[in-house]
Amino acid sequence: LRNARSLHDIRNGKTIRDLLSEARAGTLAESVSEDSCHLMQRILDTTNEHLYSKIPILTNKIADCMNLMQQYFLSFYDIENIQDIIQKKKKEKLPVSIE
C-alpha cells in the first residue's frame, strides 16, 4: 500500500475514499488486506471528525481571541461604547445576501 501511494496522498480524504473503493472492488494492482482497509477507514473517519467537530470550535475560539484583542487595542484610545463600534464593524464585514 505504501509503495502505491505516498503518505501525503493517504492523508487526503478523496484519495482514501478512492483507495477504499478500489480495494473493495478488487481493481488495485495488488491485493490489499482487510486490516489495511480498516485502517484507511479509521483515518478517514478521524479526519472527518476533526473537520466537522473540532475545527469549527477552534475557529470560534480564534474569533473570540481576535475580538478580545480588538477591544484591548481600542481601549488605548479611550473610546466610549467599544462594543457598539465592534458590532458595527462586524455587520459591515458580513456578506450581503442577494434576494
Backbone torsions as a table, in degrees:
resi	resn	phi	psi	omega
1	LEU	NA	-43.0	-179.7
2	ARG	-67.8	-29.8	176.3
3	ASN	-70.0	-29.8	-177.0
4	ALA	-76.6	-35.9	-176.4
5	ARG	-136.1	148.0	175.1
6	SER	-77.9	161.4	-179.4
7	LEU	-62.6	-31.1	178.3
8	HIS	-62.7	-42.0	179.8
9	ASP	-65.3	-34.8	-176.8
10	ILE	-67.6	-26.3	178.0
11	ARG	-77.6	-10.1	179.7
12	ASN	-83.0	124.9	-176.6
13	GLY	-59.2	-42.8	-179.8
14	LYS	-64.2	-41.1	179.2
15	THR	-62.3	-41.7	179.0
16	ILE	-63.7	-44.6	178.9
17	ARG	-61.0	-42.3	178.5
18	ASP	-63.5	-44.3	178.7
19	LEU	-61.8	-43.2	178.7
20	LEU	-62.1	-42.9	179.1
21	SER	-62.6	-45.3	179.7
22	GLU	-65.5	-40.0	-179.5
23	ALA	-65.9	-42.4	-179.6
24	ARG	-69.7	-31.7	179.1
25	ALA	-82.2	-14.1	-179.9
26	GLY	76.7	24.4	-177.5
27	THR	-97.9	1.2	175.2
28	LEU	-72.8	153.6	-178.7
29	ALA	-62.6	-37.5	178.7
30	GLU	-115.9	158.3	178.9
31	SER	-75.2	148.0	179.6
32	VAL	-118.3	131.3	-178.0
33	SER	-69.8	159.1	177.8
34	GLU	-63.8	-33.5	177.6
35	ASP	-63.2	-39.2	178.2
36	SER	-65.2	-41.7	177.5
37	CYS	-62.6	-42.3	179.2
38	HIS	-63.4	-41.7	179.0
39	LEU	-63.8	-44.5	178.3
40	MET	-62.2	-39.3	178.6
41	GLN	-64.6	-39.9	177.9
42	ARG	-64.1	-41.0	177.7
43	ILE	-61.2	-45.5	179.9
44	LEU	-62.6	-45.1	180.0
45	ASP	-62.6	-42.9	179.8
46	THR	-65.7	-41.5	177.8
47	THR	-60.8	-45.0	179.0
48	ASN	-64.4	-38.6	178.6
49	GLU	-60.8	-46.2	178.8
50	HIS	-64.1	-41.4	-177.2
51	LEU	-63.6	-43.7	-173.0
52	TYR	-95.5	-17.0	-178.2
53	SER	-116.3	-44.3	-172.7
54	LYS	-88.8	-35.2	-178.6
55	ILE	-66.8	-42.2	176.6
56	PRO	-61.1	-36.0	177.8
57	ILE	-64.5	-44.7	178.5
58	LEU	-62.5	-40.8	178.3
59	THR	-61.1	-42.0	178.5
60	ASN	-65.1	-39.9	179.0
61	LYS	-65.0	-40.4	177.9
62	ILE	-63.7	-42.1	178.5
63	ALA	-62.5	-41.3	177.7
64	ASP	-62.4	-43.2	178.8
65	CYS	-62.7	-42.3	179.0
66	MET	-64.2	-37.8	178.2
67	ASN	-63.7	-44.3	178.8
68	LEU	-64.5	-40.2	178.2
69	MET	-63.2	-40.9	179.5
70	GLN	-63.4	-43.4	178.0
71	GLN	-62.1	-41.4	-179.0
72	TYR	-61.6	-48.5	-178.2
73	PHE	-69.3	-35.1	176.8
74	LEU	-68.0	-26.9	-179.3
75	SER	-65.6	-21.3	177.3
76	PHE	-66.1	-23.4	-176.7
77	TYR	-93.4	5.8	-179.4
78	ASP	50.3	45.6	179.7
79	ILE	-86.7	129.5	176.8
80	GLU	-78.0	155.1	177.5
81	ASN	56.8	47.6	-179.3
82	ILE	-58.2	-41.6	-179.5
83	GLN	-59.1	-42.3	179.5
84	ASP	-63.3	-41.0	179.4
85	ILE	-63.5	-43.3	-179.5
86	ILE	-65.3	-43.3	178.7
87	GLN	-62.2	-39.7	178.5
88	LYS	-63.1	-41.9	178.9
89	LYS	-64.6	-38.7	178.7
90	LYS	-62.7	-43.0	-179.9
91	LYS	-64.4	-34.9	178.5
92	GLU	-67.8	-30.8	-178.3
93	LYS	-81.2	-18.3	-178.3
94	LEU	-63.9	140.0	178.3
95	PRO	-68.4	144.8	-179.8
96	VAL	-84.1	128.0	178.6
97	SER	-87.1	139.7	179.0
98	ILE	-96.1	121.3	-178.8
99	GLU	-116.9	NA	NA
